[in-house]
């Protein structure tokens, strides 16, 4: 690995945690561990729990989302199998298995008035959790959740379904930039030495991503189609108008299955609107939580 780039990434991560008063913690079960960041706002009544998308982590939510620590108790998880949480190639990382791990984690905590917020696969898990354990979720925010059919498949999903090859991980700078062109409407620009460091980290978890995708695919591509109507919590759905991972036509199924949900379309954003259009996404979340 390029150590200057790795050192720079470490410094940036620690600066971000210090800026937002985030404490790194680890909860251990018998067969797995969940790493997470926790920030406590003493006057807050609600706890916001964030579940990231495939290949992301608890340290990649962006400054606008992290600013919520000033108003709410916030918990940013590394989903089991990813980030600093444990990975075991023998275990299943299907959405249903992840829901049960999340349940065990919550049972061991003392969080009050839980609001689940998830993006992509994290959004799918958040929705399934809310459907399975409705009494434990006060509100739900799903940002372009995986697990729903689309009237128009994105090129990335068409490639995955037809060939089995996925573009959702990377081992080189070239592969990383191709993924960013899919995920973002406007791909971020980073210095070459940081790009090499990021690609080196991506190479280390590439096999994990493949395993998680296979487990997801093996459990049925559209797990939300059968369960979304069971969600009882007040729900906000956020989608980028230019999402190239899950086409915005997925909203047709959401409107059919969960017509009571509030929907916010972030114009000009891709699959991660909280990073591309942070202020607009934050405003939508704050307005929803204030109701």
N, C-alpha and C positions, 0 to 999 in steps of 0.2 A: 504494500500500500504506500501511497504518497503521504509520508508523515506530516508535512506542513499543512496539507489540506485537511487531514484527519484532525490535527490539533485545532485548526481554525473552526471546524464543525463542532468540536467539543466546546470550545470557548463560546461560540454563538449559542449553543444549547444552554450552557450554564448561565449566560447573561440573560437569556429569555426567562429561565426559571427564577432567577433572582429578581428580575424586573416585576414579575407578576406574583411573586411570593408563593411559588409552587414548590412543595416538598415532595421529593421522590420517595415512594414507598413500595413495598412488595408484600402481597398476601399469598401465603402458601397453603395449598390444599395437599392432599395425599399424593396426587399424581401430576400436579401442574402448579405453576406459579403465575400470578398476575401482577405485572408491574404497573404502577399508576402514579400520577401527579395529583396532589390534593392541596387545595387552597381554601381556607375557612374564612368566611365573612361572618363575624359574630352576630350581626343583626339580621342575617338572612334566614328566612324560614324554609326556602326551597334548596334542594341540591340538584345541580345540573350534572348529569353523567354523560360524557362524550365517548362515542364509539367510532373510531376512524375507519376509513376505507382500506381496501386491499393494498398492501405494500406501504401504507403510511404508518404513522405512529402518534403517540400522545404528545410529541413535541412539534407537530406540524399543523396546528390549527390556525395559525396566523394571529397577528396582534389584535384585531377587532374582536375575535372570539375570546381570546385570553383576557380582554378588558372586562369581561363579565364577572371576573373574580372580585371586582369592586362592589358588586351588588348581590352576588349569589355564592353559596358554597359550590365549588366546582371540582369535579373529579374527571381526569383525563386518563382513560385506560389504554394500555397496549393490549389489544385482543389476544387471547391465548394463541400461541403459535407465531406471533409477530412481535417486532420491536424487542424490548427487553424482557417480555414474558417468555415462559418456557415453550419449547417446541419438542414434540415427540412424533417421529414419523410413523409410529404404530397407531397413535390415537386418531380419531376422526375430528375434523374441524368443519363439519357440516354446520349449517345455521342452527339446526335443532340442538346439536351437541354444544354449540357455543352458548345457546340460551340457558342450558342447564348449568354450565360453568358460571355464567353470569348470576344465575339464581343463587348458587352456593356462595359466591362473593358477596352479594347483597345480604344474604342471611347472616354473614359474619360481621356486617357493618351496622352502624346506627344512623344511617342516612334518613332524613325526614323529607316528605313531600318530593319524591324523586321525579325529575323531568329527564326523560331519555332523549338524547340528541345523537343521531347517527348519520353517517354519509356512506353511500354505496353499499358494500357488504355490511358495514356497521349499521346503516339505516335499515337493512333487511332484518338484522338481528334485533334491533330496537323494536321494530314493528312486531316481530314474532314474540318477543318477550311481553310486549303490551297485550298481545292477544292471548298468550298463555297464562299470564299472571296479572290480570286487569286491576286487581285491588292494589297492586304495588307501584303502579305508574299513574301519576297525577296528570301529566301531559306528555305528549310525544311530538318530537320534531324530526322528520325524516328528510334528508337532503339527497335527492336522486337515489332512492333506495334500489338495491338490486332485487331480483326475484319476481319481476313482473313482465308479462309479454308486452311487446310494442307493436303498434300498427305498422311502423317502419323500423326495421332493424338498422342499427348503425353499422358502418363498414367494419368496425372493430369486433362487434358481436357476430356479424356474419362470418368473418374469418374464423373466429373461435368455434362457432357451431359447425361450420362446414369442414374445417381441417383439423380441429382439435389443438391447433397452435394458437397461443395467446400472445398478445403484445403488452401484457399488463405487468411485466417485470423487465429487468434489464441487467446486463452484465458489462456493458461497455458504454462509453459516452454517446456513441452513435445510437444505440438502442434506447438509452435514456431520453435523448432528444426526440426520438420518434414517438416515445410514449407521451412525452410532454405535449407534442403536437396534437395528440388525441385528447388528452385530459384537459388542456387549457385552450381557450380561444386565442390567447396571446401568451405563448410560452415564455417563462421567465428567462432572463439572461443572467448567467453567473460566470465568474472568472474561471478560466481554464483549469486552474489547480483545484478549485472547489468542485468543478464538474468531474474531474478524475476521482476525487475523494468520494463523491456521491455515487459514482458508478461502481467504485470498489465495494462500497457498502451494499449496493444493489446486488452485486454478484454473490455476496455472502448469503443473501436471503432468497436468491432466485429459485432454488429448489423448494423452499418453504411455500412460496407463492404458487408454484405448480401443484404442490400437494393440496393446498387449501382450495384451489380452483377445481381440482379433480373431485374433492370431497363435496364441494358445492354442486357440481354438475351431476355427481353420482346420486345425490339426494333429490334430484328433480330441479330443473332450471328455474321454475316459477313457484317457489314455496309460499310466496305472499298471495298468490292468486286464490288459494284455498283458505287462507287465514285472515286476510286483511279486514274482512267484514266483521270479524270478531273483536276488533279493537274498540274499546269503550272510552278510552282517554280522549280528551280534547286534543285534536291533532292539527299540526301544521306541516304541509308538504312544500318543500322548496326545490325548484328546478331551474337550472340554467337554460336559457333559450337556445344556446348553441351546444348543448351537451352532445359530444361525439362518442360517448361510451354507452349510455342508455338514452335513446332518443326520447324527446319530450312527449312523443305520442303515448308513452307509458301512462301519462296522466289520464288518458281515456279510461283505462282500467281502474285507476284510483277513483275517478269520478263515479264510476259504476258501482264499485265495491264499498267505497267510503264517502258517500256524497256530502256528509256533514263536515268533512275535513276542510280546513282553510288551505288555500293554495296560493303560493307566491312564486311568480316567474321572474327570475332575475335576468333582465335583458342584457344580451351581450356576453353572458357568462357561460363557461363550459361546465365540466363535471364537478368542479370544486369552487362554487361561487363564493364561498367564505374566504378563499384566497384571492380570487380575481376581482371580486366586487365585495370586498369586506364590509364596507360601510352600509351598503344596501342590504346585505345579508343580516348584519347585526341589527339594523333597524327593523327588519321583518321579525326577527326573533324577539326583540324587546317589546314590540307592539303586541305580539302574540302572548307573551308572558304577562303583560300588563292587564290583559282582559280579565 
